Amino acid sequence: VQLQASGGGLVQAGGSLRLSCTASGFDSELYAIGWFRQAPGKERERLACISSSSSIPIYPDAPKGRFTISRDNAKNTVYLQMDNIEPEDTAVYYCATDRPMGSCWPSRYWGQGTQVTVSS
C-alpha cells in the first residue's frame, strides 16, 4: 500500500490549491482515504475522509466551507480542494488510509506529506 501526496506549494492568501493523493499497490477503490494536516507546534488535524463505496465525505476538522474532498477511482486518486486559503492553513498535508471497507482512522498507511505555505 503506497500513497503519494502532491500539489502543495506556496500560495497567496485567498487563493486556491488542489492536493492529490495517488494510490498504488492496492485497490484503492475499496478503501476510505483521508486528508490530515500538521502545522509546526500543533497537533495533527483530521481534515476530511471520503468513503470507499459511496464516496460520502465527512469533514471533522476542516475549515467550514473551504475544503472539499473528492475521489476519482479510475485514476486511483483522492483530491483535497482548498479554497479561500488562509495563512493558518500553512502545514504539511498528508493522506492516509487503513483497511478495505474501513474508516479513515486510525490510519495504518500514510503518504509522505506535501507542504502548503500560505503568504499573507
C-alpha positions in Angstrom: 0.0 0.0 0.0 1.5 3.3 -1.1 0.1 6.8 -1.1 1.7 9.8 -2.7 0.6 13.2 -1.8 1.4 16.1 -4.1 0.2 19.5 -5.2 1.5 21.6 -2.3 3.5 24.8 -2.6 3.5 28.5 -1.9 0.1 30.2 -2.4 -1.2 33.6 -1.6 -4.0 34.1 1.0 -7.3 34.0 -0.8 -6.1 31.6 -3.5 -6.9 28.0 -4.2 -5.0 24.8 -4.3 -5.8 21.2 -5.1 -3.9 18.5 -3.4 -3.7 15.0 -4.9 -3.3 11.6 -3.2 -2.3 8.9 -5.6 -2.6 5.3 -4.5 -0.6 2.4 -5.8 -0.1 -1.2 -4.8 -3.7 -1.8 -3.8 -7.2 -1.5 -4.9 -7.8 2.0 -3.5 -11.5 1.9 -4.6 -12.1 -0.4 -1.6 -10.5 2.0 0.9 -11.7 5.1 2.6 -9.0 7.7 2.3 -8.5 10.8 4.4 -6.6 14.0 4.5 -4.8 15.3 7.5 -2.5 18.2 8.3 0.0 19.2 10.9 1.4 22.7 11.5 4.5 23.3 13.4 3.9 23.0 17.2 0.3 21.9 16.7 -1.5 18.5 16.8 -2.4 16.7 13.7 -5.9 17.5 12.4 -8.3 15.2 10.7 -9.5 17.3 7.8 -11.6 15.1 5.7 -12.4 11.5 4.8 -14.1 10.0 1.8 -15.7 6.6 2.0 -14.9 3.7 -0.4 -18.1 2.5 -1.9 -20.4 5.6 -1.9 -17.8 8.3 -1.8 -19.5 10.1 1.1 -17.3 12.8 2.6 -17.0 13.9 6.2 -15.1 16.9 7.5 -14.3 16.6 11.2 -11.7 19.3 11.5 -11.7 21.0 8.1 -12.4 24.8 8.0 -16.1 25.0 7.2 -17.0 25.5 3.6 -13.4 25.9 2.3 -12.2 22.4 1.8 -13.7 19.7 -0.4 -12.6 16.1 -0.7 -13.4 14.0 -3.8 -12.1 10.9 -5.5 -11.5 9.6 -9.0 -11.3 5.8 -8.7 -10.3 5.5 -12.4 -7.1 7.5 -11.5 -6.7 5.9 -8.1 -6.6 9.5 -6.7 -8.2 11.4 -3.9 -8.2 15.2 -4.0 -8.5 17.9 -1.5 -9.7 21.2 -3.0 -8.7 24.1 -0.8 -10.4 27.5 -1.5 -10.1 30.9 0.0 -6.9 29.8 1.6 -5.7 31.5 4.8 -2.3 31.8 6.4 -3.5 29.5 9.2 -3.7 26.7 6.5 0.1 26.6 6.4 1.0 23.0 7.3 2.2 19.7 6.0 -0.7 17.8 4.4 -0.9 14.1 4.5 -3.2 11.4 3.1 -3.8 8.1 4.8 -5.9 5.0 4.8 -6.4 2.0 6.9 -8.0 -1.2 5.6 -10.5 -2.3 2.9 -14.1 -1.1 3.6 -12.9 0.5 6.8 -12.8 4.1 8.0 -10.0 6.7 7.6 -8.8 6.5 11.1 -7.0 5.2 12.9 -4.8 5.2 9.8 -2.3 2.5 9.1 -0.8 3.7 5.8 0.5 7.2 5.3 1.7 9.2 2.4 4.9 11.3 2.8 3.2 14.6 3.1 3.2 17.8 0.9 4.0 21.2 2.3 1.5 24.0 1.9 2.7 27.5 2.7 0.4 30.5 2.6 1.7 34.0 2.3 -0.4 36.9 3.6 
